[in-house]
Amino acid sequence: MRRILPVLLAALAACAVLAAEPPATAPAALAAARELYTARRDAEAQAAFERLLAADPANHEAVYHLGRLAKRRGDWPAVAKFYERCTVLAPANALYWADLGEAYGKLAGKAGIFEQLGLARKCRTALEKAIALAPDALDYRQGLVEFYEKAPGIAGGGRDKALAQATEIAKRDPYAGAMTTGGIQTRARQWAAAEAAFRAAAQARPTAPEPHVSLGDLFARRGDPARARAAYQEALRLAPQFKPAAEALAKLKP
């Protein structure tokens, strides 16, 4: 008995160490599952991530990739559930909140009128949380701009809020902020403000053809083909192979 007791104690100690540490193969298994996802071997990737999650229910990366697989299938209710779980498991991860906002937005677009308002508010909350966690992530701010433009005031939307986000973008990237402002003002048919914004973008990045195409589109909508043509030609001068400018110029009526 005296000989057996030390052996048992050693075995229990070894079990405690094993329980406290994740399996050594977990990182390799996660990397392999990611490779399957990237290769679009979705059925195999699904099984691999499910195995990872069964072994470790707190593996938020596995949950996230299961959500991405559901997104590929167009199963937005499942996407939202997976991303909701991600935000619980890793609440400081801005990406999870941003993608959850997208999922709520997709669900709102397909929901009945009584469900839309609640989902829209959830979308706004998730996107705002993403920006609070990652204030310099311009993609997240662009997503919030889109929400503010599309959502009714009762759900927290509004052009003034979209423009405020464009200002925040401009603080971090003057070119992107000006282009965003120009787009907002164009959609609001505020032509003078839109033109000023696109010209500011052209000044911020003199070699970029995009602001000139946007100006051309603006002039074309306003019934000014001569100025539209000049803008498209300037874009092509800067970037002779820029297809949007060439295609817009070809479609322009005299």
Secondary structure, DSSP 8 states (H G I E B T S, - for coil): -TTHHHHHHHHHHHHHHHHHS--TTHHHHHHHHHHHHHTT-HHHHHHHHHHHHHH-TT-HHHHHHHHHHHHHHT-HHHHHHHHHHHHHH-TT-HHHHHHHHHHHHHHHHHS-HHHHHHHHHHHHHHHHHHHHH-TT-HHHHHHHHHHHHHS-GGGT--HHHHHHHHHHHHHH-HHHHHHHHHHHHHHTT-HHHHHHHHHHHHHHSTT-SHHHHHHHHHHHHTT-HHHHHHHHHHHHHH-TT-HHHHHHHHH---
